[in-house]
Amino acid sequence: MTSEKTRKTILDAFMDLVAERPWPDVTMAEVAERAKVKPSALRKAYDGRMAILADYFRRIDAQVLDGSDPDLADEAAVDRLFDVLMRRLDALEDHKSSLRALARAARRDPVLAAELNALALTSQRWMLTAAGITVSGLGGLALTQALVVAFLRVLKVWFKDEDPGQAATMAALDRELKRGADLMERIDRAERWCRPFKRAFSRARSHRGRPGAASAEAPVRDGGSPASDASAPA
């Protein structure tokens, strides 16, 4: 079993390489060399580059979740989410240059962009949880994806924001969350509008599935054979 110390050494080496080299040049062999571990030890710890990034995302998620402030429980949902995402940016600060390079690489590599989006979806679901916001169903998925996109727009500002007070970043996050609140309201209205149709569809499926609910047998023509559609292909 790989120790936590070895995993952390590997992760730091990987993130340093991401900041220094083009994404295609960040190979597992290079990571092993930079981390000063045997390739076999690296293989035991991680399956590949995306596995290392997934571990990085999990660590950031855990750090934000551990820092939740119970005093914010009575605040509006958008304010709680603002606090959570600012704490996420604080947690990301140590690897800002690496994340900037990763974002540039994703713009040129659709596969990498899709893989990062999948990781971000999981992370942002946890950020919503940290903010005490429960989402589910298609509406929840749409909201979480919208939050991923919104946070990416905030990151673009954050990458350039050298102000210790992060005024530009906070303004961008506030702007994006206001848009998100509008989206949440629209999704909620759409789900309420669709709810009666969903119930009717569920009842219809349940009725078809009950024993004895099947339609009557096809009428029998003269000669004793069931009626058939003459136009149907053989």
Buried (B, 14 or more C-beta within 10 A) or exposed (E): EBEEEBBEBBBBBBBBBBBBEEBEEBEBEBBBBBBEBEEEBBBEBBEEBBEBBBBBBBBBBEBBBEBBEEEBEEBEBBBBBBBBBBBBBEBBEEBBBBBBBBBEBBEEBEEBBEBBBEBBBBBBBBBBBBBBBEBEEEBBBBBBBBBBBBBBBBBEBBBEBEEEEBEBBBEBBEBBBEEBBEBBEEBEEEBEEEEEEEEEEEEEEEEEEEEEEEEEEEEEEEEEEEEEEEEEEE
